[in-house]
Amino acid sequence: MRGELKPGYKQTEVGVIPEEWEVIDLARLCTLQRGFDITEATRVTGTVPVYSSSGLAYYHNKAMVSPPGVVTGRKGILGKVFLINEPFWPHDTTLWVKDFKGNHPAYVTLVLQNFHLEHLDAATSVPTLNRNNLAGHRIAVPPTKAEQEAIAEALSDMDALIESLEQLIAKKRQIKQGAMQELLTGKKRLPGFTTKPGYKQTEVGMIPEDWEGTTVGEISDVKTGPFGSALHEKDYVNNGTPIITVEHLGESGVHHTNLPTVSDADKLRLKTYSLRQGDIVFSRVGSVDRNALIKVAEDGWLFSGRLLRVRLKGRDTDAPYLSYHFHSEAFKQRVRDVAVGQTMASINTQILMDVEIILPLTQAEQTAIATILTDMDAEIAVLEEKLAKAHQLKQGMMQELLTGKTRLMESAK
C-alpha cells in the first residue's frame, strides 16, 4: 500500500532514507568560503592552477589552498563542481570548501553536484550563488565516513568513463577539424581525383589547379525568410509544420527541440518559404556564420525571417560538401568579415551571394570528401550518445546512493 516503508527505512523531510542516516543542514557537512581575487598587479604566471566558476582558468605562482579541495561557481557560471587534488587558487568567482568537517571530500563533491546549484541563482542579472542561503539546505547523510567513501568510489568509475569519453570526443573533433582543413582546401587530395597537378593562387588562397573559385550566388539561389508581417507568433499552433529559426542551427544539422509550428493553411500560404532536402539555411542576424544542412527529416518544413535559404541551382554541386565548406573556419571568417551593422552583425541575400567559395570541379570528388567527413561525424555522434547515457546513468546512481535507496556497505544491509 501507498505510504508503507521498507524495513530499515524512515520517512523524513527530504524523503525516505535508511534508519541510521541523519538529515542535516549543508553547513554541518562543510563550510563554504568565497574565493580570492587576483588583480593585474598580483597576477604572476606560475604552475599553480587558478579555478574560476567555469573551471581551470590560468596558472599563478602562489597556492591559496592545499588539497584536497572542492570548488564551485559563485558568480557567472553556476552548477559546475570540481574536486581538486593539488594546491590551487580558488578565484573570486568561486566558492570553495574551507572545512570538510570530517566528511569525505569526494562525497561532498557529489552532494554539491546533486544540488544542481545552477537552479539556486540569487541574482537577476549576473548568475550568483549566496553561500549563506546554501548553508541551510537540508540533506541526508550516511552515519560513517566509510560509507561516504564507498559511495564516492562507486561513482568514481562513472566519472572515469565520462572523462575518457569527453577526451575521446575532443580528440575526434580535432582530427575532424584537421581533415576539414586539409580536404576542403585541396591540400590533401583523395586518390584518383587529381586531373591536373599543381596549385594556383586565388582570392581565397592557394587551391588545386583543377579546382575552381566561385561565389555562393553563382551556384545557388539565396532567399530571405518571411518578413514579420507575413508570420507572427500568434500564428503558431500546437501541432503543425515546424519552422526553423536561428537557435535550431547546429554543426551537424537542425536541432529538433522547441520548434514552433504553423497550421496547414499557413504552410500553404508560406509555401515559397518551404525547405527541401539539400537546402542550407544561414542565420541572417547575430551569429551570421551559423548554418545547417536540411536533411530528409526537415524536407517540407519552413524557415523564419531571421534566416537565409541557400538552394543549389544545378546537380553538379554536392550539398553535403557545400555544407562542410560553409562550416570551415575560413568560410565562416569570410562571412563575418562582410557582415554589416554596428550593434548586431547581419547579412542579406546579396552579401551572402558574393562570398567566395572553392570547389572541386567534379561532384564525385565533392561527394567523396563529404562522405569521409560524414563518417567522422557519425563516429562522434555515437560517442556523444554514449556520453549522454553515461551522464544519465551517473545521475541515476547518485539518486540511488545519495538517498540510501541502494546501500554499499555490508554492515549497512
QUIDAZI-V590437 format. One record per pair of residues at least 4 apart in sequence whose ideal C-beta (glycine too) atoms are under 8 Angstrom apart, sorted by the first residue. I is the first residue (numbers start at 1). J is the second residue. D is the distance in whole Angstrom. If there is no record, write none. Layout:
i=I j=J d=D
i=I j=J d=D
This chain:
i=5 j=9 d=5
i=5 j=10 d=7
i=5 j=11 d=6
i=5 j=16 d=6
i=6 j=16 d=8
i=8 j=18 d=6
i=8 j=19 d=5
i=9 j=16 d=5
i=9 j=17 d=7
i=9 j=18 d=6
i=9 j=19 d=6
i=9 j=404 d=8
i=10 j=16 d=7
i=10 j=17 d=6
i=10 j=18 d=8
i=10 j=19 d=5
i=11 j=15 d=8
i=11 j=16 d=6
i=12 j=16 d=7
i=12 j=17 d=6
i=12 j=23 d=5
i=12 j=140 d=7
i=13 j=23 d=6
i=13 j=138 d=6
i=14 j=23 d=6
i=14 j=138 d=5
i=14 j=139 d=7
i=14 j=140 d=5
i=14 j=403 d=8
i=15 j=140 d=7
i=15 j=403 d=6
i=16 j=403 d=8
i=16 j=405 d=8
i=17 j=21 d=4
i=17 j=23 d=7
i=17 j=140 d=4
i=17 j=403 d=6
i=17 j=404 d=5
i=18 j=142 d=8
i=18 j=404 d=4
i=18 j=407 d=7
i=18 j=412 d=7
i=20 j=142 d=8
i=20 j=143 d=5
i=20 j=412 d=7
i=21 j=140 d=5
i=21 j=141 d=6
i=21 j=142 d=6
i=21 j=143 d=7
i=21 j=404 d=5
i=22 j=140 d=7
i=22 j=141 d=6
i=22 j=143 d=7
i=23 j=138 d=6
i=23 j=139 d=7
i=23 j=140 d=5
i=23 j=141 d=8
i=24 j=28 d=4
i=24 j=29 d=6
i=24 j=138 d=7
i=24 j=139 d=6
i=24 j=141 d=6
i=25 j=29 d=8
i=25 j=135 d=6
i=25 j=136 d=6
i=25 j=137 d=7
i=25 j=138 d=6
i=25 j=139 d=8
i=26 j=30 d=7
i=26 j=111 d=8
i=26 j=134 d=6
i=26 j=135 d=6
i=26 j=136 d=7
i=26 j=137 d=5
i=26 j=138 d=8
i=26 j=139 d=6
i=27 j=31 d=7
i=27 j=135 d=4
i=27 j=136 d=7
i=28 j=101 d=7
i=29 j=101 d=7
i=29 j=103 d=6
i=29 j=108 d=6
i=29 j=111 d=6
i=29 j=139 d=7
i=29 j=141 d=6
i=30 j=70 d=8
i=30 j=97 d=5
i=30 j=98 d=8
i=30 j=99 d=6
i=30 j=100 d=5
i=30 j=101 d=6
i=30 j=103 d=6
i=30 j=108 d=5
i=31 j=97 d=7
i=31 j=98 d=5
i=31 j=99 d=4
i=31 j=101 d=7
i=32 j=95 d=5
i=32 j=96 d=7
i=32 j=97 d=6
i=32 j=98 d=7
i=32 j=131 d=4
i=32 j=134 d=7
i=32 j=135 d=7
i=33 j=90 d=8
i=33 j=95 d=7
i=33 j=96 d=6
i=33 j=97 d=8
i=33 j=98 d=4
i=33 j=131 d=8
i=34 j=74 d=6
i=34 j=92 d=7
i=34 j=94 d=8
i=34 j=95 d=6
i=34 j=131 d=7
i=35 j=51 d=8
i=35 j=71 d=7
i=35 j=74 d=7
i=35 j=89 d=8
i=35 j=90 d=4
i=35 j=91 d=5
i=35 j=92 d=5
i=35 j=93 d=7
i=35 j=94 d=4
i=35 j=95 d=7
i=35 j=96 d=6
i=36 j=64 d=5
i=36 j=89 d=6
i=36 j=90 d=6
i=36 j=91 d=7
i=36 j=92 d=6
i=37 j=91 d=7
i=37 j=92 d=4
i=38 j=42 d=6
i=38 j=43 d=5
i=38 j=50 d=7
i=38 j=60 d=7
i=38 j=89 d=7
i=38 j=91 d=7
i=38 j=92 d=8
i=39 j=43 d=7
i=43 j=60 d=7
i=44 j=60 d=6
i=44 j=61 d=5
i=44 j=62 d=8
i=45 j=58 d=8
i=45 j=59 d=6
i=45 j=60 d=7
i=45 j=61 d=7
i=46 j=59 d=6
i=46 j=60 d=5
i=46 j=61 d=3
i=46 j=62 d=7
i=47 j=59 d=6
i=47 j=61 d=7
i=48 j=59 d=6
i=48 j=60 d=5
i=48 j=61 d=6
i=48 j=62 d=6
i=48 j=63 d=5
i=48 j=87 d=6
i=48 j=88 d=6
i=48 j=89 d=6
i=49 j=56 d=5
i=49 j=59 d=6
i=49 j=60 d=8
i=49 j=84 d=7
i=49 j=86 d=7
i=49 j=88 d=5
i=49 j=89 d=7
i=50 j=56 d=7
i=50 j=57 d=5
i=50 j=58 d=5
i=50 j=59 d=7
i=50 j=60 d=5
i=50 j=88 d=7
i=50 j=89 d=4
i=50 j=90 d=8
i=50 j=91 d=6
i=51 j=55 d=7
i=51 j=56 d=6
i=51 j=57 d=7
i=51 j=71 d=5
i=51 j=82 d=6
i=51 j=84 d=7
i=51 j=88 d=6
i=51 j=89 d=7
i=51 j=90 d=6
i=51 j=91 d=6
i=51 j=94 d=6
i=52 j=56 d=8
i=52 j=57 d=4
i=52 j=73 d=8
i=52 j=76 d=8
i=52 j=91 d=4
i=52 j=93 d=5
i=52 j=94 d=6
i=53 j=72 d=8
i=53 j=73 d=3
i=53 j=74 d=7
i=53 j=75 d=6
i=53 j=76 d=4
i=53 j=77 d=4
i=53 j=78 d=7
i=53 j=80 d=7
i=53 j=91 d=7
i=53 j=93 d=4
i=53 j=94 d=6
i=54 j=73 d=7
i=54 j=76 d=7
i=54 j=77 d=5
i=54 j=80 d=7
i=55 j=80 d=6
i=55 j=82 d=6
i=57 j=91 d=6
i=60 j=89 d=5
i=62 j=89 d=7
i=63 j=87 d=3
i=63 j=88 d=6
i=63 j=89 d=6
i=64 j=88 d=7
i=64 j=89 d=5
i=64 j=90 d=7
i=65 j=69 d=5
i=65 j=87 d=7
i=65 j=88 d=6
i=65 j=89 d=7
i=65 j=90 d=6
i=65 j=96 d=6
i=66 j=87 d=6
i=67 j=84 d=6
i=67 j=85 d=5
i=67 j=86 d=5
i=67 j=87 d=6
i=67 j=88 d=7
i=68 j=83 d=7
i=68 j=84 d=7
i=68 j=85 d=6
i=68 j=105 d=4
i=68 j=106 d=8
i=69 j=83 d=8
i=69 j=84 d=4
i=69 j=85 d=8
i=69 j=88 d=6
i=69 j=90 d=7
i=69 j=96 d=6
i=69 j=97 d=7
i=69 j=105 d=8
i=70 j=81 d=7
i=70 j=82 d=7
i=70 j=83 d=6
i=70 j=84 d=7
i=70 j=96 d=7
i=70 j=97 d=4
i=70 j=105 d=6
i=70 j=108 d=6
i=70 j=109 d=5
i=70 j=112 d=7
i=71 j=81 d=7
i=71 j=82 d=5
i=71 j=84 d=6
i=71 j=88 d=8
i=71 j=90 d=5
i=71 j=94 d=5
i=71 j=95 d=7
i=71 j=96 d=5
i=71 j=97 d=8
i=72 j=78 d=8
i=72 j=79 d=8
i=72 j=80 d=7
i=72 j=81 d=5
i=72 j=82 d=7
i=72 j=94 d=6
i=72 j=95 d=6
i=72 j=96 d=8
i=72 j=112 d=6
i=72 j=117 d=6
i=72 j=129 d=7
i=73 j=77 d=5
i=73 j=78 d=5
i=73 j=79 d=7
i=73 j=80 d=6
i=73 j=93 d=6
i=73 j=94 d=6
i=73 j=95 d=8
i=73 j=117 d=7
i=73 j=127 d=8
i=73 j=129 d=7
i=74 j=92 d=8
i=74 j=93 d=6
i=74 j=94 d=5
i=74 j=95 d=5
i=74 j=128 d=7
i=74 j=129 d=5
i=74 j=131 d=7
i=75 j=92 d=8
i=75 j=93 d=5
i=75 j=126 d=6
i=75 j=127 d=7
i=75 j=128 d=5
i=75 j=129 d=7
i=76 j=93 d=5
i=76 j=126 d=7
i=76 j=127 d=6
i=77 j=127 d=7
i=78 j=117 d=5
i=78 j=118 d=4
i=78 j=120 d=7
i=78 j=121 d=6
i=78 j=127 d=5
i=78 j=128 d=8
i=78 j=129 d=6
i=79 j=116 d=7
i=79 j=117 d=5
i=79 j=118 d=3
i=81 j=109 d=6
i=81 j=112 d=5
i=81 j=113 d=5
i=81 j=117 d=7
i=82 j=109 d=8
i=83 j=105 d=6
i=83 j=106 d=6
i=83 j=109 d=4
i=84 j=88 d=5
i=90 j=94 d=5
i=90 j=95 d=8
i=90 j=96 d=4
i=95 j=129 d=7
i=95 j=131 d=5
i=95 j=134 d=8
i=97 j=105 d=7
i=97 j=108 d=6
i=100 j=104 d=8
i=100 j=105 d=6
i=100 j=108 d=6
i=102 j=145 d=7
i=103 j=107 d=6
i=103 j=108 d=5
i=103 j=141 d=8
i=103 j=145 d=7
i=103 j=148 d=6
i=104 j=108 d=7
i=104 j=145 d=5
i=104 j=148 d=4
i=104 j=149 d=5
i=104 j=152 d=6
i=105 j=109 d=6
i=106 j=110 d=7
i=106 j=149 d=7
i=106 j=152 d=4
i=106 j=153 d=8
i=106 j=156 d=7
i=107 j=111 d=7
i=107 j=148 d=4
i=107 j=149 d=7
i=107 j=151 d=6
i=107 j=152 d=5
i=108 j=112 d=6
i=109 j=113 d=6
i=109 j=152 d=8
i=110 j=114 d=6
i=110 j=151 d=7
i=110 j=152 d=6
i=110 j=155 d=6
i=110 j=398 d=6
i=110 j=402 d=6
i=111 j=115 d=7
i=111 j=139 d=6
i=111 j=141 d=8
i=111 j=402 d=7
i=112 j=117 d=7
i=113 j=398 d=7
i=114 j=398 d=5
i=114 j=399 d=8
i=114 j=402 d=5
i=115 j=120 d=7
i=115 j=134 d=8
i=115 j=137 d=7
i=116 j=120 d=8
i=117 j=129 d=6
i=117 j=134 d=8
i=118 j=127 d=7
i=120 j=129 d=6
i=120 j=133 d=7
i=120 j=134 d=7
i=121 j=127 d=5
i=121 j=128 d=7
i=121 j=129 d=7
i=122 j=128 d=5
i=122 j=129 d=6
i=122 j=130 d=4
i=122 j=133 d=6
i=123 j=127 d=6
i=123 j=128 d=4
i=129 j=133 d=8
i=129 j=134 d=7
i=130 j=134 d=7
i=131 j=135 d=6
i=140 j=402 d=7
i=140 j=403 d=6
i=140 j=404 d=7
i=141 j=148 d=7
i=142 j=147 d=4
i=142 j=148 d=6
i=142 j=151 d=7
i=142 j=404 d=7
i=142 j=409 d=8
i=142 j=412 d=8
i=143 j=147 d=7
i=144 j=148 d=7
i=144 j=409 d=8
i=145 j=149 d=6
i=146 j=150 d=7
i=146 j=409 d=7
i=147 j=151 d=7
i=147 j=407 d=8
i=147 j=408 d=7
i=147 j=409 d=5
i=147 j=412 d=6
i=148 j=152 d=6
i=149 j=153 d=6
i=150 j=154 d=6
i=150 j=408 d=4
i=150 j=409 d=6
i=151 j=155 d=7
i=151 j=401 d=5
i=151 j=402 d=7
i=151 j=408 d=6
i=152 j=156 d=6
i=153 j=157 d=8
i=154 j=397 d=7
i=154 j=401 d=6
i=154 j=408 d=6
i=155 j=159 d=6
i=155 j=394 d=6
i=155 j=397 d=6
i=155 j=398 d=7
i=155 j=401 d=7
i=156 j=160 d=6
i=157 j=161 d=7
i=158 j=162 d=6
i=158 j=390 d=6
i=158 j=393 d=6
i=158 j=394 d=4
i=158 j=397 d=6
i=159 j=163 d=6
i=159 j=394 d=7
i=160 j=164 d=6
i=161 j=165 d=6
i=161 j=390 d=5
i=162 j=166 d=6
i=162 j=387 d=7
i=162 j=390 d=5
i=162 j=391 d=7
i=162 j=394 d=7
i=163 j=167 d=6
i=164 j=168 d=6
i=165 j=169 d=6
i=165 j=383 d=6
i=165 j=386 d=6
i=165 j=387 d=4
i=165 j=390 d=6
i=166 j=170 d=6
i=166 j=387 d=7
i=167 j=171 d=6
i=168 j=172 d=6
i=168 j=383 d=6
i=169 j=173 d=6
i=169 j=380 d=6
i=169 j=383 d=5
i=169 j=384 d=6
i=169 j=387 d=7
i=170 j=174 d=7
i=171 j=175 d=6
i=172 j=176 d=6
i=172 j=376 d=7
i=172 j=379 d=6
i=172 j=380 d=5
i=172 j=383 d=7
i=173 j=177 d=6
i=173 j=380 d=6
i=174 j=178 d=6
i=175 j=179 d=6
i=175 j=376 d=7
i=176 j=180 d=6
i=176 j=373 d=7
i=176 j=376 d=4
i=176 j=377 d=7
i=176 j=380 d=7
i=177 j=181 d=6
i=178 j=182 d=6
i=179 j=183 d=6
i=179 j=372 d=7
i=179 j=373 d=7
i=179 j=376 d=7
i=180 j=184 d=5
i=180 j=324 d=6
i=180 j=327 d=7
i=180 j=328 d=6
i=180 j=373 d=6
i=181 j=185 d=6
i=181 j=187 d=7
i=181 j=328 d=7
i=181 j=329 d=8
i=182 j=187 d=5
i=182 j=188 d=4
i=183 j=187 d=8
i=183 j=188 d=6
i=183 j=190 d=8
i=183 j=369 d=5
i=183 j=372 d=7
i=183 j=373 d=7
i=184 j=324 d=6
i=184 j=325 d=5
i=184 j=328 d=5
i=184 j=358 d=8
i=184 j=369 d=7
i=185 j=205 d=7
i=185 j=206 d=8
i=185 j=207 d=7
i=185 j=328 d=8
i=185 j=330 d=7
i=185 j=358 d=7
i=186 j=199 d=7
i=186 j=207 d=5
i=186 j=208 d=4
i=186 j=211 d=5
i=186 j=358 d=7
i=186 j=360 d=7
i=189 j=193 d=6
i=189 j=194 d=5
i=189 j=208 d=7
i=190 j=365 d=7
i=190 j=368 d=5
i=190 j=369 d=7
i=190 j=372 d=8
i=193 j=360 d=7
i=193 j=362 d=7
i=193 j=364 d=7
i=193 j=365 d=4
i=193 j=368 d=7
i=194 j=208 d=7
i=194 j=210 d=7
i=195 j=210 d=5
i=195 j=361 d=8
i=196 j=208 d=8
i=196 j=209 d=4
i=196 j=210 d=4
i=197 j=209 d=7
i=198 j=208 d=7
i=198 j=209 d=5
i=199 j=206 d=5
i=199 j=207 d=6
i=199 j=208 d=6
i=199 j=209 d=6
i=200 j=206 d=7
i=200 j=207 d=6
i=200 j=208 d=8
i=200 j=209 d=5
i=201 j=205 d=8
i=201 j=206 d=6
i=202 j=206 d=7
i=202 j=207 d=6
i=202 j=213 d=4
i=202 j=356 d=8
i=202 j=358 d=7
i=203 j=213 d=6
i=203 j=356 d=6
i=204 j=213 d=6
i=204 j=330 d=7
i=204 j=334 d=7
i=204 j=356 d=5
i=204 j=357 d=8
i=204 j=358 d=6
i=205 j=330 d=8
i=207 j=211 d=5
i=207 j=213 d=7
i=207 j=358 d=5
i=208 j=360 d=8
i=210 j=360 d=8
i=210 j=361 d=6
i=211 j=358 d=6
i=211 j=359 d=6
i=211 j=360 d=5
i=211 j=361 d=6
i=212 j=358 d=7
i=212 j=359 d=6
i=212 j=361 d=6
i=213 j=356 d=6
i=213 j=357 d=8
i=213 j=358 d=5
i=214 j=218 d=5
i=214 j=219 d=6
i=214 j=356 d=7
i=214 j=357 d=6
i=214 j=358 d=8
i=214 j=359 d=6
i=215 j=219 d=8
i=215 j=353 d=6
i=215 j=354 d=6
i=215 j=355 d=6
i=215 j=356 d=6
i=215 j=357 d=7
i=216 j=220 d=6
i=216 j=222 d=7
i=216 j=310 d=7
i=216 j=352 d=6
i=216 j=353 d=5
i=216 j=354 d=7
i=216 j=355 d=5
i=216 j=357 d=6
i=217 j=222 d=7
i=217 j=350 d=8
i=217 j=352 d=8
i=217 j=353 d=3
i=217 j=354 d=6
i=219 j=312 d=6
i=219 j=313 d=6
i=219 j=314 d=7
i=219 j=317 d=5
i=219 j=322 d=8
i=219 j=357 d=8
i=219 j=359 d=8
i=220 j=310 d=5
i=220 j=311 d=6
i=220 j=312 d=5
i=220 j=313 d=6
i=220 j=317 d=8
i=220 j=353 d=8
i=221 j=310 d=8
i=221 j=311 d=5
i=221 j=313 d=6
i=222 j=308 d=6
i=222 j=309 d=7
i=222 j=310 d=6
i=222 j=311 d=8
i=222 j=349 d=4
i=222 j=352 d=5
i=222 j=353 d=5
i=223 j=272 d=8
i=223 j=273 d=8
i=223 j=308 d=7
i=223 j=309 d=5
i=223 j=311 d=7
i=223 j=349 d=7
i=224 j=284 d=7
i=224 j=305 d=7
i=224 j=307 d=8
i=224 j=308 d=6
i=224 j=309 d=8
i=224 j=348 d=7
i=224 j=349 d=6
i=225 j=273 d=6
i=225 j=284 d=7
i=225 j=303 d=5
i=225 j=304 d=5
i=225 j=305 d=4
i=225 j=306 d=6
i=225 j=307 d=5
i=225 j=308 d=7
i=225 j=309 d=7
i=226 j=230 d=4
i=226 j=231 d=5
i=226 j=270 d=6
i=226 j=273 d=5
i=226 j=302 d=8
i=226 j=304 d=7
i=226 j=305 d=5
i=227 j=231 d=8
i=227 j=305 d=6
i=228 j=232 d=7
i=228 j=305 d=6
i=230 j=270 d=7
i=230 j=305 d=8
i=231 j=235 d=6
i=231 j=243 d=8
i=231 j=262 d=7
i=231 j=266 d=8
i=231 j=270 d=7
i=231 j=304 d=7
i=231 j=305 d=7
i=233 j=260 d=8
i=235 j=262 d=6
i=235 j=263 d=8
i=235 j=266 d=6
i=236 j=260 d=5
i=236 j=261 d=6
i=236 j=262 d=6
i=237 j=261 d=6
i=237 j=262 d=6
i=237 j=263 d=5
i=238 j=261 d=7
i=239 j=261 d=6
i=240 j=261 d=4
i=240 j=262 d=5
i=240 j=263 d=5
i=240 j=264 d=7
i=240 j=266 d=8
i=240 j=267 d=7
i=241 j=261 d=6
i=241 j=262 d=6
i=241 j=263 d=8
i=241 j=264 d=7
i=241 j=266 d=8
i=241 j=267 d=4
i=241 j=300 d=7
i=241 j=301 d=6
i=241 j=302 d=6
i=242 j=256 d=8
i=242 j=259 d=4
i=242 j=260 d=7
i=242 j=261 d=5
i=242 j=298 d=8
i=242 j=301 d=5
i=242 j=302 d=7
i=243 j=259 d=7
i=243 j=260 d=5
i=243 j=261 d=7
i=243 j=262 d=6
i=243 j=301 d=7
i=243 j=302 d=5
i=243 j=303 d=7
i=243 j=304 d=5
i=244 j=248 d=5
i=244 j=249 d=8
i=244 j=254 d=6
i=244 j=259 d=7
i=244 j=275 d=7
i=244 j=281 d=6
i=244 j=292 d=8
i=244 j=298 d=7
i=244 j=301 d=6
i=244 j=302 d=7
i=244 j=303 d=5
i=244 j=304 d=7
i=244 j=307 d=7
i=245 j=260 d=7
i=245 j=303 d=8
i=245 j=304 d=4
i=245 j=306 d=6
i=245 j=307 d=7
i=246 j=283 d=5
i=246 j=285 d=8
i=246 j=286 d=6
i=246 j=287 d=7
i=246 j=290 d=7
i=246 j=304 d=8
i=246 j=306 d=5
i=246 j=307 d=7
i=247 j=255 d=7
i=247 j=258 d=8
i=248 j=254 d=5
i=248 j=255 d=5
i=248 j=256 d=8
i=248 j=257 d=8
i=248 j=259 d=7
i=248 j=292 d=7
i=249 j=254 d=7
i=249 j=255 d=8
i=249 j=281 d=7
i=249 j=283 d=6
i=249 j=290 d=5
i=249 j=291 d=6
i=249 j=292 d=4
i=249 j=307 d=8
i=250 j=254 d=7
i=250 j=255 d=5
i=250 j=292 d=6
i=251 j=292 d=8
i=251 j=327 d=6
i=252 j=377 d=6
i=252 j=381 d=7
i=253 j=292 d=5
i=253 j=293 d=6
i=253 j=295 d=6
i=254 j=281 d=8
i=254 j=292 d=5
i=254 j=294 d=7
i=254 j=295 d=7
i=254 j=297 d=8
i=254 j=298 d=5
i=256 j=297 d=7
i=262 j=266 d=4
i=262 j=267 d=6
i=262 j=270 d=7
i=262 j=302 d=7
i=263 j=267 d=7
i=264 j=268 d=7
i=265 j=269 d=6
i=266 j=270 d=6
i=267 j=271 d=7
i=267 j=274 d=8
i=267 j=302 d=7
i=270 j=274 d=7
i=270 j=302 d=6
i=273 j=302 d=5
i=273 j=303 d=6
i=273 j=309 d=8
i=274 j=300 d=6
i=274 j=301 d=7
i=274 j=302 d=6
i=275 j=279 d=5
i=275 j=281 d=7
i=275 j=294 d=5
i=275 j=298 d=6
i=275 j=299 d=7
i=275 j=300 d=7
i=275 j=301 d=5
i=275 j=302 d=7
i=275 j=303 d=6
i=275 j=309 d=7
i=276 j=294 d=7
i=276 j=299 d=6
i=276 j=300 d=8
i=276 j=311 d=7
i=277 j=294 d=6
i=277 j=295 d=6
i=277 j=296 d=5
i=277 j=298 d=8
i=277 j=299 d=5
i=278 j=293 d=8
i=278 j=294 d=7
i=278 j=311 d=8
i=278 j=312 d=6
i=278 j=319 d=4
i=279 j=293 d=8
i=279 j=294 d=4
i=279 j=309 d=6
i=279 j=310 d=7
i=279 j=311 d=5
i=279 j=319 d=8
i=280 j=291 d=6
i=280 j=292 d=7
i=280 j=293 d=5
i=280 j=294 d=7
i=280 j=309 d=8
i=280 j=310 d=4
i=280 j=319 d=7
i=280 j=322 d=7
i=280 j=323 d=6
i=280 j=326 d=6
i=281 j=291 d=6
i=281 j=292 d=6
i=281 j=294 d=7
i=281 j=303 d=5
i=281 j=307 d=5
i=281 j=308 d=7
i=281 j=309 d=6
i=281 j=310 d=7
i=282 j=288 d=7
i=282 j=290 d=7
i=282 j=291 d=5
i=282 j=307 d=6
i=282 j=308 d=4
i=282 j=309 d=8
i=282 j=310 d=7
i=282 j=326 d=8
i=282 j=347 d=7
i=282 j=352 d=6
i=283 j=287 d=5
i=283 j=288 d=6
i=283 j=289 d=8
i=283 j=290 d=4
i=283 j=291 d=7
i=283 j=306 d=7
i=283 j=307 d=6
i=283 j=308 d=8
i=284 j=288 d=7
i=284 j=305 d=8
i=284 j=306 d=5
i=284 j=307 d=6
i=284 j=308 d=5
i=284 j=346 d=6
i=284 j=347 d=6
i=284 j=348 d=7
i=285 j=306 d=6
i=285 j=341 d=8
i=285 j=344 d=6
i=285 j=345 d=7
i=285 j=346 d=5
i=286 j=290 d=8
i=286 j=344 d=6
i=286 j=345 d=7
i=286 j=346 d=8
i=287 j=345 d=8
i=288 j=335 d=6
i=288 j=336 d=7
i=288 j=339 d=5
i=288 j=345 d=5
i=288 j=346 d=7
i=288 j=347 d=5
i=289 j=331 d=8
i=289 j=332 d=4
i=289 j=333 d=8
i=289 j=335 d=5
i=289 j=336 d=6
i=291 j=310 d=8
i=291 j=323 d=7
i=291 j=326 d=5
i=291 j=327 d=7
i=292 j=323 d=8
i=293 j=319 d=6
i=293 j=320 d=6
i=293 j=323 d=4
i=294 j=298 d=5
i=294 j=299 d=7
i=294 j=301 d=8
i=295 j=299 d=8
i=303 j=307 d=5
i=303 j=309 d=6
i=308 j=347 d=7
i=308 j=348 d=8
i=308 j=349 d=6
i=308 j=352 d=6
i=310 j=322 d=8
i=310 j=352 d=7
i=312 j=317 d=5
i=312 j=319 d=6
i=312 j=322 d=7
i=315 j=363 d=7
i=316 j=363 d=5
i=317 j=321 d=7
i=317 j=322 d=6
i=317 j=359 d=7
i=317 j=363 d=7
i=317 j=366 d=7
i=318 j=322 d=7
i=318 j=363 d=5
i=318 j=366 d=4
i=318 j=367 d=5
i=318 j=370 d=6
i=319 j=323 d=6
i=320 j=324 d=7
i=320 j=367 d=8
i=320 j=370 d=4
i=320 j=373 d=8
i=320 j=374 d=6
i=321 j=325 d=6
i=321 j=359 d=8
i=321 j=360 d=8
i=321 j=366 d=4
i=321 j=367 d=7
i=321 j=369 d=6
i=321 j=370 d=4
i=322 j=326 d=6
i=322 j=357 d=8
i=322 j=359 d=8
i=322 j=366 d=8
i=323 j=327 d=7
i=323 j=370 d=8
i=324 j=328 d=7
i=324 j=369 d=7
i=324 j=370 d=6
i=324 j=373 d=5
i=325 j=331 d=6
i=325 j=357 d=6
i=325 j=358 d=7
i=325 j=359 d=8
i=326 j=331 d=6
i=326 j=332 d=8
i=327 j=331 d=8
i=327 j=332 d=7
i=328 j=332 d=7
i=329 j=333 d=6
i=330 j=334 d=7
i=331 j=335 d=7
i=331 j=355 d=7
i=331 j=357 d=7
i=332 j=336 d=6
i=333 j=337 d=6
i=334 j=338 d=7
i=334 j=355 d=5
i=334 j=356 d=6
i=335 j=339 d=7
i=335 j=347 d=7
i=335 j=352 d=7
i=335 j=355 d=6
i=336 j=345 d=7
i=338 j=347 d=7
i=338 j=351 d=5
i=338 j=354 d=7
i=338 j=355 d=6
i=339 j=345 d=4
i=339 j=346 d=6
i=339 j=347 d=5
i=339 j=351 d=7
i=340 j=345 d=7
i=340 j=346 d=6
i=340 j=347 d=7
i=340 j=351 d=7
i=341 j=345 d=5
i=341 j=346 d=5
i=347 j=351 d=4
i=347 j=352 d=5
i=348 j=352 d=7
i=349 j=353 d=6
i=350 j=354 d=6
i=351 j=355 d=7
i=359 j=366 d=7
i=360 j=365 d=4
i=360 j=366 d=5
i=360 j=369 d=7
i=361 j=365 d=8
i=362 j=366 d=7
i=363 j=367 d=6
i=364 j=368 d=6
i=365 j=369 d=6
i=366 j=370 d=6
i=367 j=371 d=6
i=368 j=372 d=7
i=369 j=373 d=7
i=370 j=374 d=6
i=371 j=375 d=6
i=372 j=376 d=7
i=373 j=377 d=6
i=374 j=378 d=6
i=375 j=379 d=7
i=376 j=380 d=6
i=377 j=381 d=6
i=378 j=382 d=7
i=379 j=383 d=7
i=380 j=384 d=6
i=381 j=385 d=6
i=382 j=386 d=7
i=383 j=387 d=6
i=384 j=388 d=6
i=385 j=389 d=6
i=386 j=390 d=6
i=387 j=391 d=7
i=388 j=392 d=6
i=389 j=393 d=6
i=390 j=394 d=6
i=391 j=395 d=6
i=392 j=396 d=6
i=393 j=397 d=6
i=394 j=398 d=6
i=395 j=399 d=7
i=396 j=400 d=7
i=397 j=401 d=6
i=397 j=406 d=8
i=398 j=402 d=5
i=399 j=403 d=6
i=399 j=405 d=7
i=400 j=405 d=5
i=400 j=406 d=4
i=401 j=405 d=8
i=401 j=406 d=6
i=401 j=408 d=7
i=407 j=412 d=5
i=407 j=413 d=6
i=408 j=412 d=8
i=409 j=413 d=7
